[in-house]
Amino acid sequence: MRKDDILNLDNQLVFPLYLCSKEIIRRYSILLEAIDLTYTQYIVMTFFWEKKTSNVKELGKIMLLDSSTLTPLLKKLEAKGFITRERNIEDERNLVLALTKEGERLKDKAEIVAKSMRKELDLTYDEERDLIYSLRVILDKLLEDRNNYL
């Protein structure tokens, strides 16, 4: 095969990204069963462990998810006692989301999951930092491009 063949899988950035994402999510999902979270719930909880409170609009912007996707996910996290959802007194269309004490306690268990994945990936600190940086550069370019289509 020619090196410049754009349709060759070895020349496709999207293919290894897809496979890595799929495999990482699969492995996280196995570990997350122990703390009764799906991968998407885990990612949302990591947001709350950092921010503590938010609203649906801000969360959706960070996660690149719309409210119709977030609403059922947030209801499940609320039912588990990890977050609260309350109407904003000044604007009832706006839901205020907040981490609960139970949600905060879950953080210790989630750290074990994150450490297990970090150990499994076996990347050096520099490799992990460089990979995160590269992925953020790509994401920033894609989001910039996405805004040009809207």
Buried (B, 14 or more C-beta within 10 A) or exposed (E): EEEEEEEEEEEEEEEEEEEEEEEBBEBBBEBBEEBEBBBBBBBBBEBBBEBEEBBBEEBBEBBEBEEEEBBEBBEBBBEBEBBBBEEEEEEEEEBBBBBBEEBBEBBEEBEEBBEBBEEEEEBEEEEEEEEEEEEEEEEEEEEEEEEEEE
